[in-house]
Structure formats: structure tokens, C-alpha cells
Amino acid sequence: MGIVRVVGDAPPDSTNAASSAVAGADDLLTVLDAQRTLFAAQDQLAQTQLSRLQAAVSLYKAHGGGWTASDRASASKTSSGA
């Protein structure tokens, strides 16, 4: 099961747990456990996305990507309105 699927599935589970707790069917511990699972999955998804983007930047740099000093100078002139 992929991490995106876990994060996608987690919100309804935590919402159902919260509804059950309000109705008195489950205790607060069940709600907190469902929320903890959701937050852990969301955190792992964000970490995975960060790693993927960092790898893309590293690949770009390894293939000679980047800016030269003249490119940076012209970009700063363009952004400053000069």
C-alpha cells in the first residue's frame, strides 16, 4: 500500500473515530490513535516529497544545471524592474 493511499484513507478513519467518540461508542484513546496515525502518514508523505524534490535538484545540478554569474545578474535586474 502506497503512502499517498494511506494519507488519503486516514482522514475518514480519524473523522469516523471522532464521531464515534462523541456518540460514546469509542473512547478518546481511539480518536487520538487515529489522529496520530493520520499525522504520522502526512509527515512521512511530506518527507518523501521533500526527498524526491531534493533528488531532482541534485540530478539537475549533476547534469550541469544551474546559473552562471551573468544569468544571476540579468535575473536580478529583471526582478528589480531595471
N, C-alpha and C positions, 0 to 999 in steps of 0.2 A: 504494500500500500504506500503510495507516494505521500510526501509531506504536505503537498498542496491539498490533497484529498483529506488528510487528517484535519488540517486547519479549516477546510470547507465544511467538514462534518461536525466539527466541535461546537460552533455556536448554537445549533439547535439542541444539542445534547445539554449544554450548560443552561440554556433557556428552559428546557424541559425540567431539569433538576431544580431550578429556581421556582418554577411554577408548582412543582410537587411539594417543595418545602413550604411554600406559602399555604398550600392546601393542607399541610400537615401530614402528607404521605411519607415524606423523607425528612431526615434531619439536616441540619445546617452543614454537617460534615460532608454529606453527599454533594451539596451545592458547591462548597469550597473545593472539593476534589475535582469536580467537573470544570470549574473555572481554572484551577491550577493546570489541568491537562490542556485546556484551551490556550492559556498564556504560554505554556512551555512549547506547544506546537507553533504558535505565532512567532515566538522568539527564534526557534530553530529555522523557520521559514525565512525570517529576516536575515539570519546569519548565513543561510545557504545562498540567498540572493546577493548578499554582500560579497561572499566568496566568488560567486560567478562573475560579478562585475569587476572585481579586482583581478581575476584571471584574464578577463577580456582586455583590461588596460595593460596588463603585463605582456600579453600576446601582441598587442598593438605596438608597444614600445620595443619588443624584441624584433619586430619586423621593420624597425627604423621609423616608426611613427613618432610624432612629436612636432614641436615647433622650433624653428630657428629663431635667432635673435631678431632678425628683420620681420618675421611673421608676428612676433610678440609686439614689436614696436608699432606695426601698422594696425594691429588689433586694438591696442590701447588708444591710438589716435582715433580710430573709428568709434570706439565706445565712448570716448570723451567728447565726441562731437567736433573734433578738429578737422 
